[in-house]
């Protein structure tokens, strides 16, 4: 497993204000998290870290999930097309040998939109 091979540390924190019950499409949310975690690990460095924080925003009734990693970073040129299918894979291959086909983040954006949410970098 890449996480163990690279000795990547995960830290998860949540605020106390998350309701015991609220509605979310578990399958869609899980798919979004899977795609984001996969990128956070794939583009991370040896002995890197991934920090996840989750909080509930009472004003909007939405769950805010923030994922930060100690990865290689993304150039401004790549950021413009980051959520466009197949566009970021070619650019990232210039930086790393192990890039995907470029649909994970665009798929995540579609799923977040389906949940009436927002995704940003």
C-alpha positions in Angstrom: 0.0 0.0 0.0 1.4 3.4 -1.0 0.5 5.0 2.3 2.8 2.5 4.2 5.5 2.6 1.5 5.8 6.3 1.7 5.2 6.5 5.5 2.4 9.1 5.0 0.7 10.2 8.2 -3.0 10.8 8.4 -4.7 13.1 10.9 -8.4 13.6 11.1 -10.1 16.2 13.2 -13.8 17.1 13.6 -15.6 19.8 15.4 -18.0 19.0 18.2 -20.9 20.8 16.3 -21.5 17.9 13.9 -25.1 16.8 14.4 -25.7 13.2 15.4 -27.8 12.8 12.3 -28.0 14.7 9.1 -28.8 13.8 5.5 -26.0 13.1 3.0 -25.8 10.7 0.1 -23.2 8.4 1.8 -22.2 6.7 -1.5 -21.5 10.0 -3.3 -19.7 11.5 -0.3 -17.6 8.3 0.0 -16.7 8.5 -3.7 -15.6 12.1 -3.4 -13.5 11.3 -0.3 -11.9 8.3 -2.1 -10.9 10.5 -5.1 -9.5 13.3 -2.9 -7.6 10.9 -0.6 -6.2 9.0 -3.6 -4.8 12.2 -5.0 -3.5 13.4 -1.6 -1.5 10.1 -1.3 -0.5 9.7 -5.0 1.0 13.2 -5.2 2.5 13.3 -1.8 6.1 12.9 -0.7 8.0 10.4 1.4 7.2 10.9 5.1 4.4 13.3 4.0 1.1 14.0 5.7 -2.6 14.3 4.9 -4.8 16.3 7.3 -8.5 16.1 7.1 -10.9 18.4 9.0 -14.7 18.1 9.1 -17.1 20.6 10.5 -20.8 21.3 10.2 -21.8 24.9 9.2 -25.1 25.6 10.9 -25.8 28.7 8.7 -25.8 26.7 5.5 -26.6 23.2 6.9 -23.6 21.9 5.0 -20.7 19.7 5.9 -17.4 21.3 5.3 -14.5 18.8 4.6 -11.0 20.2 4.1 -8.2 17.9 3.0 -4.6 19.3 3.1 -1.5 17.4 2.1 2.2 18.0 2.0 2.4 17.0 -1.7 4.4 18.3 -4.6 2.1 21.3 -5.2 0.3 22.4 -8.3 1.3 25.1 -10.7 -1.1 28.0 -11.5 -1.4 26.7 -15.1 -2.6 23.3 -13.9 -4.9 24.7 -11.3 -7.0 26.4 -14.0 -8.0 23.0 -15.5 -7.8 20.9 -12.4 -11.5 19.9 -12.4 -11.7 19.4 -16.2 -11.7 15.7 -17.2 -8.5 14.5 -18.9 -6.8 17.9 -18.8 -4.7 17.7 -15.6 -3.3 14.2 -16.3 -0.9 15.3 -19.0 0.3 18.3 -17.0 0.9 16.2 -13.9 2.8 13.5 -15.8 5.4 16.2 -16.4 6.0 16.2 -12.7 5.5 12.6 -11.6 5.8 9.1 -13.1 2.6 7.9 -11.6 -0.3 10.0 -12.8 -3.8 8.8 -13.5 -6.0 9.5 -16.5 -7.4 12.8 -15.2 -11.0 12.1 -14.2 -10.9 11.8 -10.4 -11.2 15.5 -9.6 -13.7 16.2 -12.4 -15.8 13.3 -11.2 -15.6 14.6 -7.7 -16.7 18.0 -8.9 -19.8 16.5 -10.6 -20.6 14.5 -7.4 -20.2 17.6 -5.2 -22.5 19.6 -7.5 -25.0 16.8 -7.3 -25.0 17.2 -3.5 -25.6 20.9 -4.0 -22.1 21.6 -2.7 -18.9 23.4 -3.8 -15.4 22.1 -4.3 -12.3 24.4 -4.5 -8.6 24.3 -4.3 
